[in-house]
Amino acid sequence: MENLFYSFWWLIFPIGFMIAGAFNSFLGYKRQKDALNLLRAYADKGQEPPAELLKVLQRPLDDDSWTGSSSAPRQPTNYWSLFGLFAALSAGFVGAGYYTDMDRGSGAFTIVAFVMGAVAVWALISALTTRRNR
């Protein structure tokens, strides 16, 4: 059992991110439910709800901003820079796997290079097919 935790310590990070995502989703659900209950209470009394309450309900559930409104519009992703980054990473891992013996012949760097190359191809396709508003 001790060997299991020794060999798979890195699983703490993806499991932690999944738990954090689930908790964030639960908090978003609870926020929307509380806002609807408050809106229902205003409707029962026949009063007009405040504008801030309506803004909470208009906010998408997957919005990660803590304030409820974003001050700057979202910038489009620059796929050309992603292509350059992942192409360079792929070339680096190919070079490290071919010219050095860092992975002791296991082929791990080759696998990482293929994955980085696949992401670079995706970024290139996205860069070529995405329209920019100029």
SERO-4910 file (N, C-alpha, C, O; in steps of 0.05 Angstrom, whole numbers):
BEGIN
 pado doro    nc1    nc2    nc3   cac1   cac2   cac3    cc1    cc2    cc3    oc1    oc2    oc3
  Met    A     16    -24      0      0      0      0     17     25      0     11     45    -13
  Glu    A     40     24     15     57     47     16     70     52    -12     74     75    -19
  Asn    A     75     31    -27     87     34    -53     67     48    -72     75     62    -90
  Leu    A     41     43    -68     21     56    -85     23     86    -82     22    100   -103
  Phe    A     25     97    -58     27    125    -54     54    136    -63     56    159    -72
  Tyr    A     75    120    -60    101    128    -68    103    131    -98    116    149   -108
  Ser    A     91    113   -113     92    113   -142     73    132   -155     79    143   -177
  Phe    A     51    138   -142     30    154   -155     24    180   -139      1    188   -137
  Trp    A     45    192   -128     41    217   -113     30    239   -130     16    257   -120
  Trp    A     37    239   -155     29    261   -173     -1    262   -178    -11    282   -187
  Leu    A    -16    240   -171    -45    240   -174    -59    259   -155    -82    265   -158
  Ile    A    -44    269   -135    -56    288   -116    -65    313   -131    -85    325   -124
  Phe    A    -49    322   -151    -55    347   -165    -80    345   -182    -98    362   -178
  Pro    A    -84    325   -200   -109    324   -215   -133    319   -197   -155    330   -202
  Ile    A   -130    303   -177   -153    298   -159   -160    323   -144   -183    329   -140
  Gly    A   -139    338   -135   -144    363   -121   -159    383   -139   -177    397   -130
  Phe    A   -151    385   -165   -164    403   -184   -193    394   -189   -211    411   -192
  Met    A   -198    368   -190   -225    359   -193   -242    366   -169   -266    374   -172
  Ile    A   -232    363   -146   -247    370   -121   -252    400   -121   -274    408   -114
  Ala    A   -232    416   -128   -236    445   -128   -257    453   -149   -273    471   -144
  Gly    A   -257    440   -172   -277    446   -193   -305    439   -184   -324    453   -189
  Ala    A   -307    415   -171   -333    407   -161   -343    426   -140   -367    433   -139
  Phe    A   -325    435   -122   -333    454   -101   -341    481   -113   -361    493   -104
  Asn    A   -327    490   -134   -334    515   -148   -361    513   -161   -377    531   -160
  Ser    A   -367    490   -173   -393    486   -186   -415    486   -165   -437    497   -169
  Phe    A   -410    473   -142   -430    473   -121   -435    501   -110   -459    508   -105
  Leu    A   -414    517   -107   -418    544    -98   -434    561   -118   -450    577   -110
  Gly    A   -429    557   -144   -444    571   -164   -474    563   -164   -491    580   -167
  Tyr    A   -479    537   -160   -506    528   -158   -520    540   -134   -543    549   -135
  Lys    A   -506    540   -111   -518    551    -87   -523    581    -90   -544    591    -80
  Arg    A   -505    596   -103   -509    624   -107   -534    629   -124   -550    647   -118
  Gln    A   -537    614   -146   -560    617   -163   -586    610   -148   -607    623   -151
  Lys    A   -585    588   -133   -609    580   -118   -617    600    -97   -641    607    -94
  Asp    A   -598    611    -83   -604    632    -63   -615    657    -76   -633    670    -65
  Ala    A   -604    665    -99   -614    688   -113   -642    684   -123   -659    702   -122
  Leu    A   -648    660   -132   -676    654   -141   -695    654   -117   -718    664   -120
  Asn    A   -687    644    -95   -704    644    -71   -709    673    -62   -731    680    -54
  Leu    A   -689    690    -64   -692    718    -57   -710    732    -77   -727    749    -69
  Leu    A   -707    726   -102   -725    737   -123   -754    729   -118   -772    744   -122
  Arg    A   -758    704   -110   -784    694   -104   -797    709    -81   -820    715    -81
  Ala    A   -780    715    -60   -790    729    -37   -798    758    -45   -819    768    -36
  Tyr    A   -783    771    -63   -791    797    -73   -817    795    -89   -834    813    -87
  Ala    A   -820    774   -105   -844    771   -121   -869    766   -103   -890    776   -108
  Asp    A   -865    751    -81   -887    746    -63   -897    772    -49   -920    775    -44
  Lys    A   -878    789    -43   -884    815    -30   -895    836    -50   -906    856    -42
  Gly    A   -891    830    -76   -900    849    -97   -881    873   -100   -889    893   -111
  Gln    A   -856    869    -92   -836    890    -94   -818    885   -118   -815    863   -128
  Glu    A   -805    907   -127   -786    905   -149   -759    896   -138   -749    909   -119
  Pro    A   -746    875   -149   -720    867   -139   -698    887   -146   -701    900   -167
  Pro    A   -677    889   -131   -655    907   -137   -640    897   -163   -641    874   -170
  Ala    A   -628    916   -176   -613    910   -201   -590    891   -196   -584    875   -214
  Glu    A   -577    893   -173   -554    875   -167   -563    846   -166   -548    828   -174
  Leu    A   -587    841   -156   -597    814   -155   -602    803   -183   -597    779   -188
  Leu    A   -612    819   -200   -617    810   -228   -591    806   -242   -589    788   -260
  Lys    A   -570    821   -235   -544    817   -248   -532    790   -240   -519    776   -256
  Val    A   -537    782   -215   -527    755   -206   -541    733   -222   -528    713   -229
  Leu    A   -566    736   -228   -580    716   -243   -573    716   -272   -575    695   -285
  Gln    A   -565    738   -283   -557    740   -311   -529    729   -316   -522    724   -339
  Arg    A   -513    727   -295   -486    718   -298   -485    688   -305   -500    673   -293
  Pro    A   -469    680   -324   -467    651   -331   -457    635   -308   -441    645   -291
  Leu    A   -465    610   -306   -456    593   -285   -426    587   -286   -414    582   -265
  Asp    A   -415    586   -309   -386    580   -311   -368    604   -311   -345    602   -317
  Asp    A   -379    627   -303   -363    652   -301   -346    650   -276   -357    645   -254
  Asp    A   -320    654   -279   -302    650   -256   -295    676   -242   -279    676   -223
  Ser    A   -306    699   -251   -300    724   -238   -313    725   -210   -336    717   -207
  Trp    A   -299    736   -191   -309    737   -164   -328    761   -160   -344    761   -141
  Thr    A   -325    781   -176   -340    806   -172   -368    805   -184   -385    821   -176
  Gly    A   -373    788   -203   -398    787   -216   -399    802   -242   -418    798   -258
  Ser    A   -380    818   -247   -379    832   -273   -349    835   -281   -332    841   -264
  Ser    A   -344    831   -306   -316    834   -315   -313    862   -325   -329    872   -341
  Ser    A   -291    875   -317   -286    902   -326   -274    904   -354   -278    924   -368
  Ala    A   -260    883   -362   -248    883   -389   -260    861   -406   -265    839   -395
  Pro    A   -264    866   -431   -275    844   -448   -253    823   -452   -229    828   -450
  Arg    A   -262    799   -456   -244    777   -460   -229    780   -486   -241    786   -507
  Gln    A   -203    776   -485   -187    777   -509   -187    750   -523   -187    729   -510
  Pro    A   -187    750   -550   -186    724   -564   -159    711   -560   -139    725   -556
  Thr    A   -159    685   -561   -134    670   -558   -116    675   -582   -125    675   -605
  Asn    A    -90    679   -577    -71    682   -598    -59    654   -604    -40    645   -591
  Tyr    A    -71    641   -624    -63    614   -631    -35    613   -643    -22    592   -642
  Trp    A    -26    634   -655      1    634   -667     22    632   -645     42    618   -649
  Ser    A     18    646   -623     38    643   -601     37    615   -589     57    604   -581
  Leu    A     13    604   -587     11    576   -577     25    557   -596     38    538   -587
  Phe    A     22    561   -622     35    544   -641     65    546   -638     79    526   -638
  Gly    A     75    570   -636    104    574   -632    114    561   -606    135    548   -606
  Leu    A    100    564   -585    108    553   -559    109    523   -560    129    511   -553
  Phe    A     87    510   -570     87    481   -570    105    469   -591    114    446   -588
  Ala    A    109    483   -613    128    473   -633    157    473   -621    172    455   -626
  Ala    A    163    495   -607    190    496   -594    193    475   -573    214    463   -570
  Leu    A    172    471   -557    173    450   -536    176    422   -549    192    406   -539
  Ser    A    162    417   -570    164    392   -584    192    388   -595    203    366   -592
  Ala    A    203    408   -607    231    406   -618    251    402   -595    270    387   -598
  Gly    A    246    415   -573    264    412   -550    264    383   -539    284    372   -533
  Phe    A    240    372   -537    238    345   -527    249    324   -547    260    304   -539
  Val    A    246    330   -573    258    312   -593    288    313   -591    301    292   -591
  Gly    A    299    337   -588    328    340   -585    338    327   -560    359    314   -560
  Ala    A    324    332   -538    332    320   -512    331    289   -513    347    276   -501
  Gly    A    311    279   -526    308    250   -528    328    237   -547    336    214   -543
  Tyr    A    335    252   -568    353    240   -588    382    244   -581    398    225   -585
  Tyr    A    389    268   -571    418    274   -567    427    269   -539    451    268   -534
  Thr    A    410    265   -520    418    260   -492    406    233   -483    389    222   -497
  Asp    A    415    224   -461    404    200   -450    390    206   -423    392    190   -404
  Met    A    376    228   -423    362    236   -398    340    217   -390    336    212   -366
  Asp    A    326    206   -410    304    187   -403    313    158   -402    297    140   -400
  Arg    A    339    154   -405    352    127   -403    340    108   -423    336     84   -417
  Gly    A    333    118   -447    324    101   -468    295     91   -465    286     73   -479
  Ser    A    280    103   -447    252     94   -443    233    104   -464    211     93   -468
  Gly    A    241    125   -479    223    136   -499    203    156   -488    184    164   -502
  Ala    A    205    164   -463    186    182   -450    187    209   -464    167    222   -468
  Phe    A    212    219   -471    214    245   -484    202    244   -512    191    264   -521
  Thr    A    203    221   -525    191    218   -552    160    221   -549    148    234   -566
  Ile    A    149    208   -529    120    210   -525    112    239   -519     92    248   -530
  Val    A    127    252   -502    121    280   -496    124    297   -520    108    315   -525
  Ala    A    144    292   -537    148    307   -561    124    303   -581    116    323   -593
  Phe    A    114    279   -583     91    274   -600     66    289   -590     51    300   -605
  Val    A     62    289   -564     39    303   -552     42    333   -557     22    346   -565
  Met    A     65    344   -552     70    373   -556     66    379   -586     56    400   -593
  Gly    A     75    361   -603     72    365   -632     43    365   -640     35    381   -657
  Ala    A     27    347   -628     -2    346   -634    -16    372   -625    -33    382   -639
  Val    A     -8    382   -602    -19    408   -593    -11    431   -611    -26    449   -616
  Ala    A     14    430   -621     24    450   -640      8    449   -666      1    470   -677
  Val    A      2    425   -675    -15    422   -700    -43    433   -695    -54    447   -712
  Trp    A    -54    427   -672    -81    438   -665    -80    469   -665    -98    481   -675
  Ala    A    -59    480   -653    -57    509   -651    -54    521   -679    -64    543   -685
  Leu    A    -39    508   -696    -35    517   -724    -62    517   -739    -68    536   -753
  Ile    A    -77    495   -736   -103    493   -749   -122    515   -739   -136    528   -754
  Ser    A   -121    519   -712   -138    540   -700   -130    567   -710   -147    585   -714
  Ala    A   -104    572   -712    -94    598   -721   -102    604   -750   -108    626   -757
  Leu    A   -102    583   -767   -109    587   -795   -138    590   -799   -147    602   -819
  Thr    A   -155    578   -782   -184    578   -786   -199    599   -770   -223    603   -775
  Thr    A   -186    612   -751   -199    631   -733   -199    659   -747   -178    668   -756
  Arg    A   -222    671   -748   -224    698   -759   -219    718   -737   -228    715   -714
  Arg    A   -204    739   -745   -198    761   -726   -214    785   -734   -216    792   -758
  Asn    A   -226    799   -715   -239    825   -720   -217    846   -719   -205    851   -698
  Arg    A   -213    860   -741   -192    880   -742   -204    907   -743   -190    927   -744
***
